[in-house]
Amino acid sequence: MFIPNIAQDQPSGFYSTRVSSHVAWINSVISSNSPVAPAASFNATPTSGLWPLTVTFTDTSTGTLTNRFWSFGDGATINTLSNILAHTYTVPNTYT
């Protein structure tokens, strides 16, 4: 500790420890590569209209995502890494 403008030295102290004995804890704190459970969420635009209707889907999910499997409700599916895609519905109906 530096204390300016004092005629006498002031004692100070310090604490030391072995880093190696705490390496597991240190790595757990600084490691951000741990997967985070995903929470599914998406938007679709437009949600109604004349057919054939092309709908743009945007994945707004959070967490660690490694893949996306889309099922459009009309029998069509796609497995992709893309978070934005379009699908055209050719038959009028209500899809979930």
C-alpha positions in Angstrom: 0.0 0.0 0.0 1.4 3.4 -1.0 0.7 6.2 1.3 2.3 9.5 0.1 3.7 12.3 2.2 4.3 10.3 5.4 7.7 10.3 7.1 7.5 6.7 8.4 6.9 3.5 6.5 3.5 2.0 7.2 3.3 -1.8 7.5 0.9 -3.6 5.2 0.1 -7.2 4.4 -0.9 -9.6 1.7 -2.4 -13.0 1.3 -1.2 -15.7 -1.1 -2.6 -19.0 -2.2 -1.9 -21.7 -4.7 -3.7 -21.2 -8.0 -3.4 -24.9 -8.8 -5.5 -25.9 -5.8 -8.4 -23.8 -7.2 -8.0 -24.6 -10.9 -11.4 -26.5 -11.2 -13.3 -23.5 -9.7 -11.4 -21.0 -11.8 -12.2 -22.9 -15.0 -15.8 -23.2 -14.1 -16.1 -19.4 -13.7 -14.2 -18.4 -16.8 -15.6 -21.2 -19.1 -18.6 -20.0 -21.1 -18.7 -23.0 -23.4 -21.2 -24.8 -21.2 -24.4 -25.6 -23.1 -27.5 -23.7 -22.1 -30.9 -25.4 -22.3 -32.8 -24.1 -25.3 -36.2 -22.4 -25.0 -38.1 -22.6 -28.2 -39.7 -19.5 -29.7 -40.5 -18.3 -33.2 -42.4 -15.7 -35.2 -44.4 -16.2 -38.4 -45.4 -13.5 -40.9 -48.0 -13.4 -42.4 -50.3 -15.6 -40.4 -53.2 -15.5 -42.8 -54.0 -14.6 -46.4 -54.9 -15.9 -49.8 -53.4 -19.2 -50.9 -50.8 -20.1 -52.0 -49.4 -18.3 -48.9 -45.7 -18.0 -48.3 -44.9 -17.6 -44.6 -41.5 -16.4 -43.3 -40.6 -18.1 -40.0 -38.0 -16.5 -37.7 -36.5 -18.6 -34.9 -36.2 -16.4 -31.8 -35.2 -19.2 -29.5 -32.6 -18.7 -26.7 -30.0 -21.1 -25.4 -27.5 -23.3 -27.1 -28.9 -24.4 -30.5 -27.1 -26.9 -32.7 -29.9 -27.6 -35.2 -33.5 -26.7 -36.0 -36.1 -29.2 -37.1 -39.2 -27.5 -38.5 -42.5 -29.2 -39.0 -45.0 -26.9 -40.9 -48.2 -28.8 -40.1 -48.9 -29.7 -43.8 -46.5 -32.7 -43.8 -43.5 -30.7 -44.9 -40.4 -30.7 -42.7 -36.9 -29.3 -42.9 -33.8 -29.9 -40.8 -31.5 -26.8 -40.9 -29.1 -24.5 -39.1 -30.8 -21.4 -40.6 -32.9 -19.3 -38.2 -35.0 -17.6 -40.9 -36.8 -19.6 -43.6 -39.9 -19.4 -45.8 -42.5 -22.1 -46.5 -45.4 -21.9 -49.0 -48.7 -23.4 -48.0 -50.5 -24.5 -51.2 -53.8 -25.7 -49.7 -56.1 -23.5 -47.7 -56.4 -24.8 -44.1 -55.5 -24.0 -40.5 -51.9 -25.2 -39.7 -50.2 -25.6 -36.3 
